[in-house]
């Protein structure tokens, strides 16, 4: 390092200098000293790099203090925070997937601030089962003999494979060896479970005889995986659940089906393509069925298993079940979600179903309301207008569905959309939109009614240049 650069770096304020100055700022009251110190060190390190790379004069104390305060303002007190989902992806994995219903939120609060009968039988005053709060509901809703809930669907599949097929073969169609989010693949989960993969058929066509020819004395399970996150179209063939169950009964091999997103409602009356429901899969005789709680079901993150009592009871006794079990918050939210299905109010009460089935006219109305709340000058500067577009279901569910939607379109091409997008994400609350053809689209299918005014304010604020 040259003497000039070393001299420049000595011009940087110390950590203690900045902390003393920041202690006077009211905006930082309530922020822990450890966090402020970390932000100060970050700011100093970034400034140190800038000085070295650009041969620049170091920023002064006030400039660095302003930068730290602005970072705190943007990030808020907590790292996990609410955002406005203007991407139009209803089940957005990165944005938390399903929103819980008001009743689920009420039940979460109730069990969070008081003791509960999580594992206590109030009648006998003896230890009970945490699953007893949701098992009867799942049995009644799906027609299954028994039910179990773990922390997510990948865990449900892992538990079932480890319990039923450790050291044995599991036969599955080659076209169903899916990869789910985060690069987790069915073959990898199977490997971890100790089961041996036996793939049959071709990528696009698998026949019943393929399964039948592959069964040996080492076969422990016939596995069907619903391709809920992609579709193979054209010259295709697959074996139905009922056909596979027939073969399994004939050869004495249990059948499992992983439905992935899982649905308790047939959505075809609202224009959606056919998706097998949990009820019809159980009715087909499948021994064990797994699906997610936070996708099409519209509840909290969970992996739900239903099926024959003789099979599900084996999963309950597996020591892995203890490691994968759900807590009281998941149980409270899931019970409230399932209650809405049983009460016949799911379409109105569960946000996911409401967002998926909401008429386009209402989505357009929200988009126009955002536009109306912008000052004429702001609207003109943003070149803002309402456009029709297509949203997505997301969450690995219904991949071919393009939901009709309406969005507030910003700009008419160029790089300004990228800058505005960045400023909106840096706002409070952050707004996450999508860039299409050099325009920023704020999709109002996933903007909630109470967020309309907030979104308009965020847009107005983002028009000002970022002063950070």
Secondary structure as GFF3:
##gff-version 3
##sequence-region A 1 468
A	DSSP	alpha_helix	3	10	.	.	.	ID=ss1
A	DSSP	alpha_helix	15	22	.	.	.	ID=ss2
A	DSSP	three_ten_helix	26	28	.	.	.	ID=ss3
A	DSSP	alpha_helix	33	54	.	.	.	ID=ss4
A	DSSP	alpha_helix	61	75	.	.	.	ID=ss5
A	DSSP	beta_strand	83	85	.	.	.	ID=ss6
A	DSSP	beta_strand	89	91	.	.	.	ID=ss7
A	DSSP	three_ten_helix	93	95	.	.	.	ID=ss8
A	DSSP	alpha_helix	102	112	.	.	.	ID=ss9
A	DSSP	beta_strand	120	121	.	.	.	ID=ss10
A	DSSP	beta_strand	126	127	.	.	.	ID=ss11
A	DSSP	alpha_helix	132	142	.	.	.	ID=ss12
A	DSSP	beta_strand	146	150	.	.	.	ID=ss13
A	DSSP	alpha_helix	153	165	.	.	.	ID=ss14
A	DSSP	beta_strand	169	173	.	.	.	ID=ss15
A	DSSP	three_ten_helix	174	176	.	.	.	ID=ss16
A	DSSP	beta_strand	179	180	.	.	.	ID=ss17
A	DSSP	three_ten_helix	181	183	.	.	.	ID=ss18
A	DSSP	beta_strand	184	185	.	.	.	ID=ss19
A	DSSP	alpha_helix	186	193	.	.	.	ID=ss20
A	DSSP	beta_strand	196	200	.	.	.	ID=ss21
A	DSSP	alpha_helix	208	214	.	.	.	ID=ss22
A	DSSP	beta_strand	219	225	.	.	.	ID=ss23
A	DSSP	alpha_helix	241	251	.	.	.	ID=ss24
A	DSSP	beta_strand	254	260	.	.	.	ID=ss25
A	DSSP	three_ten_helix	267	270	.	.	.	ID=ss26
A	DSSP	alpha_helix	278	283	.	.	.	ID=ss27
A	DSSP	beta_strand	288	292	.	.	.	ID=ss28
A	DSSP	beta_strand	303	307	.	.	.	ID=ss29
A	DSSP	alpha_helix	309	317	.	.	.	ID=ss30
A	DSSP	alpha_helix	320	323	.	.	.	ID=ss31
A	DSSP	alpha_helix	328	343	.	.	.	ID=ss32
A	DSSP	alpha_helix	346	349	.	.	.	ID=ss33
A	DSSP	alpha_helix	351	357	.	.	.	ID=ss34
A	DSSP	alpha_helix	360	372	.	.	.	ID=ss35
A	DSSP	alpha_helix	376	382	.	.	.	ID=ss36
A	DSSP	beta_strand	385	394	.	.	.	ID=ss37
A	DSSP	beta_strand	403	410	.	.	.	ID=ss38
A	DSSP	alpha_helix	416	425	.	.	.	ID=ss39
A	DSSP	beta_strand	430	432	.	.	.	ID=ss40
A	DSSP	beta_strand	434	436	.	.	.	ID=ss41
A	DSSP	beta_strand	439	443	.	.	.	ID=ss42
A	DSSP	three_ten_helix	449	451	.	.	.	ID=ss43
A	DSSP	alpha_helix	452	462	.	.	.	ID=ss44
###
